């Protein structure tokens, strides 16, 4: 009996030692169930009747609305993560250069806000911040002490848009404006700027998301670009997605006006958080699949992001936390964001109840891109939606 007890004791000691060495010193080799894992896009294969209808509708929109308007970009439509329609049109420099293809990364413009918002919500979910905290808790010197992180996320802060006020308060437009510079302008011009009452009304404002990017950096101790890459892009497998670096302009896809004239860089191009993420149609599908997986975010977090916060005006349009919304009388909901910066304009739409994703990315200005929501009309309860909200 004594020998058995000694054996069991030794077995326990060595088992514990082995566990410690493997998991603490060498690093655990197993992946937690709730970890972010690399996303693989499902093979298309044969389409069922609903998918075939979606493919035909998407193809008609592509030919009649995009190709006829000299579209230059990418379109991808998927259902349950499965690609049912995908096309690439034009050349990288519109009139010359290589053809646009599945690894061509486009400036997402304000679709970048979906990443910034979800990064904040990831920090909230992980207990690193509270979204009802005041902004001045995280940004030293921020002069408006009633504005919360939730106000920034939902565009209910009352802050003015740096796109307009920076030059008005004397910023030298020969120099690039950075996020820290924008914060300093808010601080030094507090008395000159017209500030609305926090949470009183919805007012779409790029300043909100430039500040959120600074909060991400202050909470994590990492650059916005590094946090996005380490938290989302690399783990998900978005290998052609990155945050633009103003010092590496030669890497990016240029953008063009509707008349094929190239858009020049200007002083606002260095600000990030509200814009400046580049991605491909396929990488954006991976982002969508990851959001829907239940591994990247809890359902409660997504519910918080996808609900409306602004009901001062009647209608179906609303805004969540980083997402525009169509809340239809039928109960159907389109969760989406559009983008527009220089010649780049983009659409990323999620038909929640019908598991459908619509992605359109372009680098030559084309207003027809915003009509992509017409594709939702094949499903009951949406109608045909068209808008150009940036």
C-alpha positions in Angstrom: 0.0 0.0 0.0 2.8 2.4 0.9 4.5 1.7 -2.4 1.3 2.5 -4.3 1.0 5.9 -2.4 4.7 6.7 -3.2 4.2 5.8 -6.8 1.1 8.0 -7.1 2.8 10.9 -5.4 5.8 10.7 -7.7 3.5 10.4 -10.7 1.7 13.5 -9.6 4.9 15.5 -9.1 6.4 14.5 -12.5 3.1 15.1 -14.3 2.9 18.6 -12.8 6.5 19.3 -13.6 6.0 18.1 -17.2 2.9 20.4 -17.5 4.8 23.3 -16.2 7.7 22.9 -18.6 5.5 22.4 -21.6 3.0 25.2 -20.9 5.1 27.8 -19.0 8.6 27.4 -20.3 8.1 26.0 -23.8 4.7 27.7 -24.3 1.4 25.9 -24.7 0.9 24.2 -28.0 -2.9 24.0 -27.8 -5.2 26.9 -29.0 -8.0 28.0 -26.7 -11.5 27.5 -28.0 -12.1 31.3 -28.1 -8.9 32.2 -29.9 -8.8 33.9 -33.2 -7.8 31.4 -35.9 -6.8 31.8 -39.5 -9.8 32.1 -41.8 -10.1 30.0 -44.9 -12.6 31.0 -47.5 -14.9 28.1 -48.4 -14.7 26.6 -51.9 -17.5 27.8 -54.1 -18.5 24.5 -55.6 -22.1 24.1 -56.9 -24.5 26.9 -56.1 -27.9 26.2 -54.6 -31.0 28.0 -56.0 -30.7 31.0 -53.6 -27.0 31.4 -54.3 -27.6 31.1 -58.0 -30.2 33.9 -57.8 -27.8 36.0 -55.8 -25.1 35.4 -58.4 -27.3 36.5 -61.3 -28.4 39.6 -59.5 -24.8 40.5 -58.6 -23.7 39.9 -62.2 -26.5 42.1 -63.5 -25.5 44.9 -61.1 -21.9 44.6 -62.0 -22.6 44.8 -65.8 -25.3 47.4 -65.8 -24.3 49.7 -62.9 -20.5 49.3 -62.6 -19.0 48.3 -66.0 -21.1 50.7 -67.9 -19.9 53.5 -65.6 -16.3 52.6 -66.2 -15.8 51.0 -62.8 -12.2 50.4 -61.7 -12.0 48.0 -58.8 -13.3 44.8 -57.2 -16.7 43.3 -56.3 -17.3 40.2 -54.2 -20.6 38.8 -53.0 -20.8 35.9 -50.6 -23.4 33.9 -48.7 -22.4 32.1 -45.5 -18.8 32.9 -46.4 -19.1 31.2 -49.7 -18.2 33.3 -52.8 -21.1 33.4 -55.3 -19.8 36.3 -57.4 -16.4 37.9 -57.8 -15.0 40.1 -60.5 -12.0 42.5 -61.0 -12.2 45.3 -63.5 -9.6 47.7 -64.8 -6.0 48.6 -64.3 -4.2 49.6 -61.1 -3.4 53.1 -62.6 -6.7 53.2 -64.6 -5.2 53.9 -68.0 -2.0 51.9 -67.5 -0.2 49.3 -65.4 -1.1 45.9 -64.2 -4.7 44.5 -64.1 -6.5 44.7 -60.8 -6.7 41.3 -59.2 -7.6 39.4 -56.0 -4.4 40.7 -54.2 -4.8 44.4 -55.1 -5.3 46.3 -51.9 -7.6 49.3 -52.0 -7.9 52.3 -49.6 -11.0 51.4 -47.5 -11.6 55.0 -46.6 -14.3 55.1 -43.9 -14.8 51.4 -44.0 -11.6 51.5 -41.9 -13.9 52.7 -39.0 -15.3 49.2 -38.7 -11.8 48.0 -37.7 -11.2 50.9 -35.3 -14.5 50.4 -33.6 -14.1 46.6 -33.2 -10.5 47.1 -31.8 -12.0 49.3 -29.1 -14.7 46.7 -28.4 -12.1 44.0 -28.2 -10.3 46.0 -25.5 -13.6 46.5 -23.8 -14.4 42.8 -24.0 -10.9 42.0 -22.6 -11.4 44.4 -19.7 -8.7 46.9 -20.8 -11.2 49.8 -20.9 -14.8 50.7 -20.4 -16.7 52.2 -23.3 -18.6 54.6 -21.0 -15.3 55.9 -19.6 -14.6 59.6 -20.3 -12.2 60.2 -23.1 -10.0 62.4 -20.9 -9.1 59.3 -18.8 -7.1 58.0 -21.7 -6.0 61.2 -23.6 -4.1 63.6 -21.4 -5.2 67.2 -21.8 -8.4 66.3 -23.8 -10.5 69.4 -22.9 -14.1 68.2 -23.1 -14.7 66.2 -19.9 -18.2 65.0 -20.6 -17.5 63.0 -23.8 -17.3 59.2 -23.5 -15.7 56.6 -25.7 -19.3 55.4 -26.5 -20.0 58.9 -27.8 -17.0 58.8 -30.1 -18.0 55.3 -31.4 -21.6 56.3 -32.1 -20.7 59.8 -33.6 -22.6 61.5 -30.7 -19.7 63.5 -29.3 -20.6 66.9 -30.6 -17.0 67.4 -31.7 -16.1 69.3 -34.9 -14.6 67.5 -37.9 -10.8 67.9 -38.1 -11.1 67.6 -41.9 -12.6 71.2 -41.8 -11.4 72.8 -38.6 -7.6 72.0 -38.8 -7.1 74.5 -41.6 -9.5 77.0 -40.1 -7.5 77.3 -36.9 -4.3 77.8 -38.7 -2.7 74.5 -39.5 0.0 74.9 -42.1 -1.3 72.7 -45.0 2.2 72.2 -46.3 2.8 69.9 -43.4 1.1 66.5 -42.8 -1.4 66.5 -39.9 -1.0 63.5 -37.6 -3.4 62.3 -34.9 -1.4 63.8 -32.1 -1.4 67.1 -33.9 -5.2 67.0 -34.2 -5.5 66.4 -30.5 -3.3 69.3 -29.8 -5.4 71.5 -32.0 -8.5 70.5 -30.0 -6.7 71.4 -26.8 -5.2 74.7 -27.9 -8.4 75.9 -29.7 -11.0 74.8 -27.2 -12.5 78.3 -26.9 -12.6 78.8 -30.6 -14.3 75.6 -31.7 -18.0 75.0 -31.7 -18.7 72.0 -29.6 -22.2 70.3 -29.4 -23.7 68.8 -26.3 -22.5 65.2 -25.9 -25.0 62.5 -26.7 -27.6 65.0 -27.9 -27.6 64.1 -31.6 -25.8 62.1 -34.3 -23.2 64.0 -36.2 -20.9 62.0 -38.4 -17.4 63.2 -37.6 -13.9 61.8 -38.5 -12.4 63.4 -35.4 -14.1 60.8 -33.3 -12.2 57.9 -34.9 -8.9 59.6 -35.1 -9.2 60.0 -31.3 -10.2 56.4 -30.9 -7.0 55.3 -32.7 -5.0 57.3 -30.1 -7.0 55.6 -27.2 -6.0 52.2 -28.7 -2.4 53.3 -28.7 -2.4 54.6 -25.2 -4.2 51.6 -23.7 -2.1 49.0 -25.5 1.3 50.7 -25.7 1.4 49.7 -29.4 1.0 51.7 -32.5 -2.4 51.6 -34.2 -0.8 49.7 -37.1 0.9 47.1 -34.9 -2.2 46.5 -32.8 -4.4 46.0 -35.9 -1.9 43.7 -37.5 -1.3 41.6 -34.3 -4.9 41.5 -33.2 -6.8 41.1 -36.5 -4.9 41.1 -39.8 -2.2 38.4 -39.2 -4.3 36.0 -37.0 -7.2 36.0 -39.4 -4.9 35.6 -42.4 -5.6 39.0 -44.0 -2.2 38.9 -45.7 -2.8 41.9 -48.0 -4.3 44.2 -45.4 -2.3 47.0 -43.7 -2.4 50.4 -42.2 -1.0 53.1 -44.5 2.3 54.7 -43.6 2.7 58.2 -44.9 6.5 57.5 -45.4 5.7 54.6 -47.8 3.5 56.2 -50.3 5.2 54.2 -53.2 3.5 51.0 -51.9 -0.1 52.1 -52.1 -2.6 51.9 -55.0 -3.1 55.4 -56.3 -6.6 56.9 -56.6 -8.2 58.8 -59.5 -11.0 61.3 -60.1 -13.9 60.2 -62.3 -12.1 61.8 -65.3 -9.0 59.6 -64.8 -6.9 62.4 -63.3 -4.7 61.2 -60.4 -5.6 62.4 -56.9 -2.6 64.0 -55.2 -1.6 63.4 -51.6 -2.6 66.2 -49.2 -2.1 67.3 -45.6 -4.9 65.2 -44.1 -3.5 61.9 -45.5 -1.5 60.9 -42.4 -4.4 60.7 -40.0 -5.6 57.1 -39.3 -8.4 55.4 -37.4 -11.1 57.1 -39.5 -9.4 55.9 -42.7 -6.1 54.6 -44.0 -6.6 50.9 -43.9 -5.9 49.1 -47.2 -7.4 45.8 -48.0 -8.6 43.4 -50.7 -12.1 42.0 -51.4 -11.0 38.6 -50.2 -9.4 39.9 -47.1 -12.6 41.8 -46.3 -14.6 38.5 -46.7 -12.2 36.9 -44.2 -12.9 39.8 -41.8 -16.6 39.2 -42.2 -16.2 35.4 -41.6 -14.2 36.1 -38.5 -16.8 38.5 -37.2 -19.5 35.9 -37.7 -17.4 33.0 -36.3 -18.2 33.6 -32.6 -14.5 33.2 -31.8 -13.4 36.8 -32.4 -16.1 38.5 -30.4 -18.9 37.5 -28.0 -22.4 37.7 -29.3 -23.2 40.4 -26.7 -20.3 42.5 -28.1 -21.6 42.3 -31.7 -25.2 43.1 -30.5 -23.8 46.3 -28.9 -22.0 47.2 -32.1 -24.9 46.5 -34.4 -27.7 48.3 -32.5 -28.9 51.8 -33.3 -28.0 54.7 -31.0 -29.6 57.6 -32.7 -33.4 57.9 -33.0 -33.9 61.6 -33.0 -35.0 61.4 -36.6 -37.6 58.9 -38.0 -36.5 56.6 -40.7 -34.7 53.3 -41.3 -31.1 54.8 -41.2 -29.1 54.6 -38.0 -25.6 54.2 -36.6 -24.2 51.7 -34.2 -20.7 51.5 -32.8 -18.6 51.8 -36.0 -21.4 50.6 -38.3 -24.1 52.3 -40.3 -27.5 50.5 -40.2 -30.6 50.1 -42.2 -33.3 48.9 -39.7 -36.2 47.9 -41.9 -39.8 47.8 -40.7 -39.8 44.1 -41.6 -37.2 43.4 -38.9 -34.4 42.9 -41.4 -31.2 44.8 -40.9 -28.3 45.8 -43.1 -25.1 46.4 -41.2 -22.7 48.3 -43.4 -20.2 51.1 -43.9 -19.4 53.1 -47.0 -16.2 54.9 -47.7 -15.0 57.9 -49.7 -11.5 59.4 -49.6 -10.0 61.1 -52.7 -10.9 58.9 -55.6 -11.4 55.8 -53.5 -14.9 54.7 -52.6 -16.0 51.5 -51.0 -19.0 49.5 -49.7 -19.0 46.7 -47.1 -22.5 45.5 -46.3 -23.7 42.6 -44.2 -27.3 41.3 -44.5 -27.4 39.8 -41.0 -30.6 37.7 -41.3 -29.7 36.4 -44.8 -26.0 35.7 -44.2 -25.0 37.7 -47.2 -22.0 40.0 -47.6 -21.5 42.6 -50.4 -18.1 44.1 -50.9 -17.2 46.7 -53.6 -13.8 48.5 -53.6 -12.8 51.1 -56.2 -9.8 53.5 -56.8 -11.5 55.7 -59.4 -14.4 57.7 -58.1 -17.7 56.1 -59.1 -20.9 57.0 -57.3 -22.6 53.8 -58.7 -20.6 51.8 -56.2 -23.0 53.0 -53.5 -25.9 51.3 -55.3 -24.6 47.9 -54.4 -27.3 47.5 -51.7 -29.7 47.0 -54.6 -28.5 43.4 -54.6 -30.3 42.9 -51.2 -33.6 43.3 -53.1 -33.6 39.6 -54.0 -34.4 38.8 -50.4 -37.8 39.8 -48.9 -37.9 42.6 -46.4 -35.2 45.0 -47.7 -36.5 46.8 -50.7 -33.9 48.4 -52.9 -31.5 50.6 -50.9 -29.3 53.2 -52.4 -27.2 55.8 -50.5 -23.9 57.6 -50.7 -23.3 58.2 -47.0 -19.6 58.2 -46.5 
